[in-house]
C-alpha cells in the first residue's frame, strides 16, 4: 500500500484534525484518511439502506401533508 507524507500543515488545521481524531476515537492517520475519502466521495452508498430510510420518513409524514403555500410561508417566516 502506498504511503504519503504531508508537509507544511498549518497549525490550526493540524489541531482540528487531532481534535477530530480524538472525538471519533481514531488515530490521526485514520482521521485524515476518513476526511480524504469523504471529500472525494469514495464511500459507496447502500441504496437499499437509503430507500428504507426514505420509505420510513414517507410513512411518518403521510398523515401530515403540506401545501406549497404552507411550505413557502414556513420558509419566509421571520424574514424581512
C-alpha positions as CSV (number, residue, x, y, z in Angstrom):
1,X,0.0,0.0,0.0
2,X,1.4,3.4,-0.9
3,X,2.5,5.9,1.8
4,X,2.1,9.7,1.7
5,X,3.9,12.4,3.6
6,X,2.0,15.7,4.0
7,X,4.2,18.7,4.7
8,X,3.6,22.2,5.9
9,X,0.2,21.6,7.5
10,X,-1.0,24.8,9.2
11,X,-1.0,24.6,13.0
12,X,-4.7,25.3,13.2
13,X,-5.6,22.5,10.7
14,X,-3.3,20.1,12.5
15,X,-5.1,20.9,15.7
16,X,-8.5,20.5,14.2
17,X,-7.5,17.1,12.8
18,X,-6.1,16.0,16.1
19,X,-9.3,17.1,17.9
20,X,-11.5,15.3,15.4
21,X,-9.4,12.1,15.6
22,X,-9.8,12.2,19.4
23,X,-13.6,12.9,19.2
24,X,-14.0,10.0,16.8
25,X,-11.6,7.7,18.6
26,X,-9.4,7.3,15.6
27,X,-5.7,7.7,15.0
28,X,-4.6,10.9,13.3
29,X,-3.8,8.8,10.2
30,X,-7.2,7.2,10.2
31,X,-8.9,10.6,10.6
32,X,-7.0,12.0,7.7
33,X,-7.9,9.0,5.5
34,X,-11.5,9.3,6.6
35,X,-11.6,13.0,5.7
36,X,-10.0,12.4,2.3
37,X,-12.3,9.6,1.4
38,X,-15.3,11.7,2.5
39,X,-14.3,14.7,0.4
40,X,-13.6,12.6,-2.7
41,X,-16.8,10.6,-2.3
42,X,-15.2,7.2,-2.3
43,X,-17.7,5.8,0.1
44,X,-20.2,3.6,-1.6
45,X,-23.8,4.3,-0.9
46,X,-26.0,1.4,0.3
47,X,-29.1,2.1,-1.9
48,X,-31.3,-0.4,0.0
49,X,-30.5,1.4,3.2
50,X,-31.3,4.9,1.8
51,X,-34.5,3.6,0.3
52,X,-35.6,2.1,3.6
53,X,-34.9,5.4,5.4
54,X,-36.9,7.3,2.7
55,X,-39.8,5.0,2.9
56,X,-39.8,5.3,6.7
57,X,-39.8,9.1,6.5
58,X,-42.7,9.0,4.0
59,X,-44.7,6.8,6.3
60,X,-44.2,9.1,9.2
61,X,-45.2,12.2,7.2
62,X,-48.0,10.8,5.1
63,X,-50.7,11.8,7.6
64,X,-49.4,15.4,7.6
65,X,-49.4,16.7,4.0
66,X,-48.3,20.3,3.4
67,X,-49.4,22.5,0.6
68,X,-46.9,24.6,-1.4
69,X,-48.3,27.7,0.2
70,X,-47.7,26.3,3.7
71,X,-44.1,25.4,2.8
72,X,-43.5,28.9,1.3
73,X,-44.9,30.5,4.4
74,X,-42.6,28.5,6.6
75,X,-39.6,29.4,4.5
76,X,-40.4,33.1,4.6
77,X,-41.4,33.2,8.3
78,X,-39.3,35.7,10.2
79,X,-37.6,37.0,7.1
80,X,-37.8,40.7,6.2
